Amino acid sequence: MSDDRTHGSTRREFIRNAGLASLALAAGGLPSPRLARAAAQIALVGWTFRPDMVQAYIDMFNQKYGESVDYSTLPWPTFHPTLEQRFFAGEIVDVMYCTHNNRQRWFERGMIRNLEDLEGFEEVKAAMLPAALSSLTSKDGEHVIALPYYSAYFIMMYNDPLLKQAGFDAPGASWDEIIEQCVKLKKDGLSDYPMLPNWNPTQTGTNPQFLSDCFAEGVDLFSDDNKLQADQDGVAHVMERWQKMYELDLVTPEIFTQASSTDTHRLMFSGKYAYHSNHCNYLQDTATDAAQSQLAGKKARIVAYPGKTGETYAWTDSYVLNAKTEALDSAWKLMRFLGANLNGDWHVQKEWAISSGVQNPYPAFYEDPQVIASTDTWVDPEILKAQAAKGRVINAFKETWYPEYDTKVVPIMHDMIRRKTTVPETIKAMTELYTSLAS
């Protein structure tokens, strides 16, 4: 996932992952005779999320396919700038993680290459959802420049025991009802800060949260030609609601200083919050991790996202191939192992889904009995599926100016939430920021 999610490895997890890798290796037959040759070493760099599990399936890849992958991680806040610096300093990292809002920038800068001319690409393309394939395509629509690491969309999570303690039989069906419930929870002393929106200051936080809330009200913040259109009543309405939530003291001030969306969602582990909006991939450990979460045992549940349409922001983050790799065949094989189905059993995708609830854009994957059974242990699959169908993408992230906009708009939004600026002033500031970057 696109975050500094350092859950930390445990001996039991390591043994489990190593065991799964061994079973998969056995199922796939004996290692290739190519093990006899000296494979060219290739570098894989990812952000720090479940490095124990990643290393386990990289070990499996090396053994089964006779390759030599050197896997390392970088912390989320500095991940993309560090890899850019390395590239322009002449260092080749063959395969890299990359968020959706950095792909086009890396492609135009010559850091990564297109994939269409590589062996097996058409098979991968045919297996993927069209919307995800489109998001992995360059701005001009001519080149597929990545394979999927995961797909995600925003959800609304709620604390079922806390709502019941307050006398509510069901979560609020609208924003007004949700805010009313939160006011009562606070008044009754059941929760100091009942609402936990994802207002963290990174590119996975405040801005995607704002896009989700706008989509849920039927508002497109960006036009079809990727121009910001902030001066809309619906945009102002979302901003006013955010101000109201904060003014009513329903949201903890800690939210503005969380280092990542991971740190934000971990606050939900405490059981002190009634509602939490965040990426869908954060639900599983909140609802199942008894060692960390007070909401394990499916006490954390989801409800249809509130708003006129209930649509939310969706995206696909990815693996990308260095344009200057000197081991193209091996690097592309690794890409297909990680981001497609080279092993024939969706091994990597199943590992993510079962261990962390991570979604991906291959429909055939969801027919796997293990995945279905696992999902049913932590969430109502039908509600999750219905929300996934309401995921909305933007194409503005393919603009080279978008990553900078994504970063610089956050303090503007935070000042608005805390009423340091008015809603009209905020809309003006957002528009001026966009104009300065896009012109």
N, C-alpha and C positions, 0 to 999 in steps of 0.2 A: 504494500500500500504506500501511497505517497505521503509518508510521514516518518518522523524519527520514533518509530515504535519499538523501543527496546524493552520488550517483555522480559528479557533475560532467559537464558537457557537453563534447563534443569537436567540432572542426570537422567531422569525418567524420560524426558522429551527426547534427549539425544539417543537413548537406546531405542525408543519407539521409532524415531525417524530412520535410524540406521537399519532397524529391522525391516521397515517398510521398503527401504531401498534394496535390501538383500532379497526380499520376497519378489519384488518386481524384477530384479535381475534374474532370479531363478526362473520366473515365469517367461522371461524373454529369451531364455536359452543361454548358452555359454558365451563368454566374451568373444568378440571378433578376433580372428587371427592377427588383425592389424596391431594387437597389443605388442607384437614382437618389434614393431618399428618404434622409433623415437618420435613421438608426436610433438609438433610445434606448440609451444605454450601460448595460450591465449588468455587475455585478461578480461574478467567480468567485474564490474563495479556497480554496487547497488546502494541504496540508502539503508540505514540500519533498521531492519525489521526482520525478526526471526532468523538471525544469521545461522543458528544451529540447524534449522530445518533446511535452509538453502544449501548449506555445506553438505548435508546428507544427500540431497539429490544431485548435487554437483559431483560428489564422490561416485554416485551410481553412474552418472553420465560418463565420467572418465573411465570407469572400469568397463562398462558395456560397449562404449564406442571407441575405445582406444585413444582417447584425447587427453589433453593436459590443460585443464582450466585452473587459473589462479583467481580465486574469488576473494574480494575484499569489499569493505563498506566505507561510506562516508556519512557523517551526520546530516540529517535532513536540512537544517537551515542553510548550510553552505554547499550542498551537494552540487547543484548545477553550476554556480560560479567556479567552483574548484575544478570541475571537469573541463569547463571552457578554458581556464587558465592552463591546464595540463595539455590540452589539445594544441593550443597556439604556441606552447613551449616545445612542441614536437613529440610529446609522449602519446603513444597509441594505446588507448583502452578499447579493445576489440568490440566488446558488447557492453552496453550501459543501460541502466534504467533511465527513463525520461518521462517527465510529466507531460500531459497533453498541451499545456500552455508554454512549453519550451521547445517542442518538436520542430515547428516551422522555423523558428529562430536558428536552431542548430542545423537544419537542412540548408537554409539560405547562406549560412556561414561556412558551409562545406564540411561540417563536422561529421555528418551522417549521410548515408547513401540510400537510394531507392532499392526496393527488393524484387521488382517484377521480373527481372532477368535471371533470377536464381532458381536452381532446381527445386521443384516441389511447390513453388509459390502458388500456382493455380489451384492446387488441391487445398492449400491453406485458405485461400481466398474464398473458395466455394463453400467452405465449412462455417464461415463467419457470418454473423448478422450484418445485413447491409449498412445499418446505421453506424455500427462500430467500425466497419471497413472504411466508411466515409470519413469518420473522425481520424483515422490513421493515414489518411491521404493528404498530400500536400495541398496548399491553398489553391493552386491552379487546377486541382482535380486530376492531374496527370500521373502522379507517382504515389505509390504506397510506401511510406517511409518508416514503418514500425510494425511490430507484432504486439498483441495485447498482453500486458502483465495482469491487469484486472480491470473490470468495469465497476462503476459505483454510481449511486444516486442518493440524494438526501431522503431521510425518513424521519418520522416523529416517533420517538420512543417515550414510554411512560412507565412510572413506578406503580404497579398495580396495588401492592399492599398499602402504600401511602395514600392513594386515592380512596381506597376502601376505609382506611382509618378515619378519613375526613368525612365519610358518609356518602361518597360518590360511588354509584354502582357501575359507572362507565366513564371513560375519558371524555372530555369536551369534544363536541362535534364541530365546533367553530372556534375561531380565535377569541371571540367574545366570551364563549363558555369556558375556554381554557384559562383566560385571564381571570375570570370570576372565581374559578376553582383555586387558582394560585393565590388570589387575594384572601380567600377563606383559609387556606392552608397556613398562610403567614399570620393572619389574625389569630388563629387558634393555636399558634405556637408549634405547629407540626413541622414547619420547614422555614428556615430563615430566608432562603432564596429558592422558591419552588421551580423557577424556570431556568433552564440551562441551554441557551442558544449557543451555537458555535461561532462566537465572536472573537476567536483567537486571531492574533495579528499576522499569521502566515497565509500563503496563497491557497491553502486548503480550508481556510476558516471564514473570515468575515465576508469576503466577496462572493464565494460560492453560496454561503448562507443567504446573502441578499438576492442573488440570482434565483435561488429556490423560492424565496418568499414572493418575489415578483412573478415568477412563472405560476405559482399557486394562485395568484390573483388574476391570471390571464394576461399578464403584462410582459412584453418582450423588451428587455432593456437595450438590446442591440437589434438594429434592423437587418434585413436580409443581406445588405451589402456592408454589414459590420460597422455601422455608424452608431455611436451612442445616442440614445433617445431618452434621456433622463427626465426631460420636462413633460411628464405625464402625471395625471391625477393618481393612477395606480401606484406609481413609484413613490409619490408623496405620501400616499396612504400607508405604505409599508414603513416608510421612515417614521411617520407619526406613531405607528404602533410600537416600533422599537423604542422610541422616546418614552412612550407611556409605560412600557414594561419596566424600563430602567428607573423612571421617576417614581413608580409605585414600589420601588425597592424589591422587585421580584427576581432580579438578576445579580449575582455576586460580582463585585468589582474585580475579583480575581480573573475573570474571564478575559480581560484585556491583556493580561501578561502571561497567559499559558503559552508554552513554547511550541505547541503543535496541536493538531486535532486529536492526537492520541492523548495528550495530557488533559485536554478538555473532557474527553469521554471518560477518562479514569476518575474524574470527579463524581461521575454518576455511580461508580462502584460503592460509594459511601452510603447510598440509600437515602440521602438527605434531599434529593431533588425529585420533583414530581414529573417534569417533562424535560426531554432532551432531544434536540434536533442535530443530526450529524450524518456522516456517511453510513450507508447501510452495512458496510463491512465492519463496523464497530459494535454491532449488536450482539454477535454471538458470544464474545467473551464476557460481556456484561451479563448476559442471561445464563451463562454456564460455568464461569470460572469461580468455583466455590472458595478457592484459596484467596482470591482478591476481591470479589464482588459480593456485596450484601444482597444483590438481586439475582443471584444464581438460583436455578430451579424455575426458570421461566417467569420470574417475578418482574423482569423487564420485558415489556411487550410493545408492539407497535400498533398504530392506528393510522387510518388514511390521513394523509397530510392535509391540514385545514386550508381553506381558501376556496375561491370560486371554481377553480378547475382541479386543484389538488396536485398539479404537476410540479415536479422538482428538477433541479439541475442534475444532469448526468454527464459522465465523461468516461473515457478509457485511457488509462495510463499504460506505459509500454516499455518494451525492450527495443533498442535501436542499435544499428550496425555502423561502426566507425568507417568513414569513407576511405580511410588510409590503412585499413587493416592489411597486414601482410599474410594473413592466414584465412582467406575468405571462405574457403570450403568448411573449415573447422568452426569458424565463428558463426556461419550461417546454420550449420548443423546444431550448434548450441542454441541459437535463436529459435529454431523449430522445436527443439526439446523443451525449452522454457515457455514459449509463447504459442505453440500449436500442439500437434499430437504425434510427434516423431516416434515416440515409444509405443504408440498404438493403443494405449490404455488410459489416456488423459492423466498420466501419473502426476505431473506437477500441479495441474488444476485441481485434481482431487485432494492432493495434500493441503492446498490452500483452503479449499472449501470445508474439509472435515476439521482441520485444525483451527481455522480462524474465520470461517463463514464468508470467505472472499468469493465474489461473483466474477464471471467472465462471459464473453460474448459468443460462445459456441453452443448452439441449441442442443446438439447431440450429447454434450456433457451432462445436461440436466436429465437425461434419460437413465443415467447410471443409478442402480439401486442403492449403492452405498451413499451417494450424494443425497438422494431423496430421503433415506432413513436418517442421515445425519442432520439435515436441515429441520426435519420434523421434531428433533429433540430440543430445539431452541427458539423456534418461531413458528407461527402459523404460515405455512408455505403459500397459501392462497393470498393472504394480505400482502406478503412480500412480493409475490408475482404481480399483483394488481398495481402496487406502487412502482415496480420496475417498468411496467407498461406505460407509466406516466412520466418517465424520465425524459427530460428535454435537453438537447445539446445546443451549444452556440458555435458558430464558426469564427467568431471574433478572436478566439484563442489562437487561430492560425496567423493572425497579423503579427508582424515583428514587434509592434509597439505594445502588444497585449501584456507580456510578462511585467513590463515596467508599470503599466497602468494597474495591473493586478496588485502590485506591491504598494504603489503610492496612493491608491484610493483608500486603503485601510485607515490611515490616520484621519482622513477626511470623514469617513463613516463613524469612527470612534468619537470624534468631536461632536458630530451630530447627535449620536446616542446620548451623550452626556450634556446636551444642550449648550455646548460652547458655541455652536453655530445653529442657525435656524434651518429649517428644511429648504426654503428657497435659496439660502446661501450655500447649502450643501449641494443642491442640484447645479447651481452655477459653478461651484468649485470643481465638481466632477466633470462638467462639460468643458471647462477651461483646461483641466488636466488632459482629457481626451484630445482636445484640439491641439494642444502643445506637442503631444506625442505622435499623433496620426497625420499631422499636416506636413 
